[in-house]
Amino acid sequence: MYLSGKGYRLDQLADIFGVDRDTVSGWLDAWEVHGLLGLRDQVHPGRPRKGTEEARDQIGREGEAAPHQAKALPPRFEERTATRLSFRTLKRWRKEKGWVWKRCRRSLKDPRDEVQFREGQRILAAFHDREAAGEIDGFYFDESGLRSCSCVPYAWQRRGETRALPANVPGRLNVIGLMNRDPQGYFQTVEGAVIHATVIETIAGFIRQRTPEKLTIVVMDHASVHKKAVKPAQWAWLAHSVWIGFLPPDSPELNSIEILWKKIKYEWLPWAAYHCFDTLRTALQDIFENLGGKYRVNYG
């Protein structure tokens, strides 16, 4: 109350006491109505928390030592305290400590070189500045594979009913292409494997449909199929004002076209695309034809 009288705002008081604005506002209201008595701790309804703080800290340490064995923790807690603990309550406790129970992901085989990564970021920033100034054109190159059954989506479903999609739909469609940040692009679909000859053919098709008014830099990752394609063709492509630049190793987040693949797989493909191989191919064609119109990528 003293600080409030000195002119401190609600957000400042909330920061000082480590609570939210509503809590501070409640304190001030209680002070105005009841004075000092209004700040007494009230009787809290509900059951007391399970276990002691020490027991909860112990289960937290066990969870950090073996993070993948969380469902084994409640039985251990029960053995120590003779108190039953549900997995739901355990997740709530851990959430209060800043932890969540979620899927892990596989990491890169070797840690990337952070110096190279930061240098790559710096070069790309300069690259985007020159592109914005109209001095060069920039495109990102990559490929991605899709199956009708490769990404079963979440969907609204009536309670008691389950939407079903065909299982084991045959066929795999590889998409290979180039995209800039407008976005404009050039894409091909390939039903077979993507080899270095496919990369050469795709870039040749990209060159044929462009008018070389200025230097075009195509950025791609260090995949072996890319390097094998670039080595014999780099200088021939440069004759058409196209130069290839490689990203730092193990840096997929620097390749802007990765955002496009994510949008296609998890947002843009219509429900019908999952029913068979032909509907998948038709849906992809629609996305590529309407990229920049109906389908937009926001790079922030």
N, C-alpha and C positions, 0 to 999 in steps of 0.2 A: 504494500500500500504506500509505503514511503517513496519507492521509485516511481510509482504511478503519479504521486503528488508532485514529483520533480519533473514530470512531463514526458516520461518514457512511454513510447507507443506500445500497443499490444504485441506487435511482432518482435519488438526489442525485448520485452519482458518474457515472451515465449522462448526466445533464444537463451536468455540468461538462466531460466529455470529448467530448460530442457523439456518443455511441454508444448502443446499446441495452443493456438490463439483462443479456442473455445474454452479451454481450461482456465486460462488467465481471465477471460471475460466472466466466467462463472465465479471465480474468486472475488472479483471486484463487485459483482452484483450482491454476493453473499455479505460482503463487508458493508455495503451501503444499507442493506436491510437489517442485518443482525449484529453488525460490529464484529468484535473479536470472536464471539461465539459462532459466528457463521463460518469460520475457518476451521472448526473442529472436524476431524475425520468422522464421517458418518459410518453407521453400521453397514457393511457390505453384504448384500444377499448372496446366496449360492454356497456351494460346498467349498471347503478349503482346498488349496492346490495339493496335488498328489506329490508325496515325497518332499524331502527337504531340498533346500537350494544346493546343498553339497551333492545330493543324489542326482539332481538334474544336471549339475556340472559334470559329474562322472559319466553320465550317459552321453553328454555332449562330447567329452574327450574320446570315448569309445567310438562314436560316430565319425570323428575326424580321423582316427587311426584306421578304421575300416569303413570308408564311406559307402561302399557298395553292399554292406551287410546290415542296412538299417533295420530290416524286418526282424533281425535277430536280437535287437536291443530291448524291445519290450519284455521278452521272457527273462532276460538278465536282470532288468529292473525289478521284475516281480520276485525273482529269487532273493535279491538283496533287501527289498522293502516289504515283501508280502502284500504288495498293492498292485492290482491289475492296471496295466497301461495299454491303451489302444494305440495303434499306429497313427490314427488321426490326431490324437493328443500329442504324440511324439512330434509329428510334423508341425503342429502349432507351436510347441516349445522351441523347435529349431528355427522356425520362422521368426520368432521373437528375437532370436540371436543373429538374424541376418542370413540364415541358410534356407535353401529350398530343395525339395526332392524332385529331380528332373533327370532326363536322359543325358548321359555323357556322349561325347563324340570322339571319334578317333583323331589323334593329333598327327601332325606331320612326322614322318619317320625320324628326321633329324631336325633340331631346332634351326630356324633360319638365321641368317646373318643379319642382325638388326642394323648394322652400319649400312649394308647394301640396301636394306629395305628403306631406311630413311633417305638415303641418296636417291633411290627410285622415286620416292614421294616428291623430293625436291625437283627432280628432272621433270616429272609429270606436271607439277604445278607450273613450271616455266613453259612446258609444252602447251598447256591449256591457255596460258596468257598469250602466246604467239598465235594460237588458233583463234582466240577471241579477237585479236587485232587483225585477223584476216590474212596473216602472213603464210599460214600453212593450213592444210586440212588434216584432221586426225581421225583415225578409225581404230577400233579394237577388234581383234580377231580371236575366235575360239570355236570349239565345237561342243555339242552336248548330245546325249542319247536319251531317247524317250520310248517308253512302251505304254500301251493302254493300261496295263496293270502295275506300272512302276510307281504311281503316286495316287493311292486311293484317298480321295479327299474326305474331309469332314463335311457333313451336310445336315440341314435341318431334317428331322425325322419325327413323326408322331410317336408319342409314348406307346410302347408295346409293338411298334413296327420297326423293321430294319430295312433300309435301302440296300439293294444288292447290285453288284456289278459282275460282269462275266469274268471268270478266273481263267488264267493261263491263255490269254489272248496271244496268238502267235505273231511274230514279227517285231523287229526293232527298227526305229527310224532315227538315224543320226542327222543332226542339223549342224551345218557348218556355215559360218558367215562372218561378215564384218559390219560394224555399226559405229556411228559417231554419236555425239552427245546432243544432236538436234531433236529426235534421233532419226537418221536415215540409215539404210542398210542394204546389203546385198547378201542373200541367203540361198543355200542349196540344201535339199534333203537327199540323204544317201541311205539306201537300204543295206548296203554292205559295210564293211569296215572302212574307217577313215585312215588312209595311208598317205605317204608323202605326195604321191601323184594326185590324190584328191585335193590336197592343200594347194598344189601348183595349179590345178585346174580351176579351183575356186577363185584364186587371186587373179588368174588370167581372165576369167569371166568378169570379175570386178573391174579390171583395167579396161576391158572392151566397152563397158557401159559408162565410162567416165571420160570427160574432156579434161586433159591435163593442163589446167590453167595455172596451177601452183603445185608445189611439192606436197605430196600426200604421205604422211607417216602412218604406217600400220603397226600397232603395238600388239604383241602376242607373248605368251609365256614360253618357258623353256622345254616344252614337251619335245621328246626326241623326234616325233614325226614332223614337228615344225622346223626344227633345226636341219633335218635331212632334206626338207623341201627348199629351205631358204638358201642353203649353201650353193647349189648349182644355178639358182635362178635370180639371186639378188641383183646382179648387175644388169640383167635383161629387164627386170622390173624397173630399175632406176632409169633406164632409157625412156620409160613412160612416166617418169616423175613419181614413182612409188618406192619408198624406202622402208625396210623392216627394222623395227626397234624391239629389243627383248626386255621384258620386265625382269626384276630381280627374281632369283629362284624362290619358290615356295611363297609367293605373294599373290594369291588369287584375288584378294580384295582390292588390288590395284587395277584389275582388269574390269572396266566398266560394263562389258557385255555380260559378265556374270550376273548382273542385276536383271538383265533381260531374261536369261534362262530361268531365274528364280520366279519372275513374274509369270512367265508362261506356265511353268509346272504347277505353281501353287495359287495363282489368282485368275489367269485369263482363260485357260482351257475350259470350254463349256462342258456340262454334264454329258452331253452326247459323245464327246471325244473319247470317253472311257469305254464305249460299248464295243468298238472293233477297230482294227487297224486302219481301215479306210476313213472312218470318221475322225480319227486322230490326225491323219494326213490332211484332210480337208480343213479341220480346225486350225492347224498350223499355218496353212496357206492363207487363211483369212486373217490371222494375226499379222503375218508378214506384209500382206497387202495393205493393211490398215494401221501399220505402225506409225506413230506420230499423230494419228487422228483419233480413232476409237480407242486405240491402245497407246498409252503414254508412259514414259519412264521419267521419274523425277529424280534428278541427281543431287538435289539439295543446293 
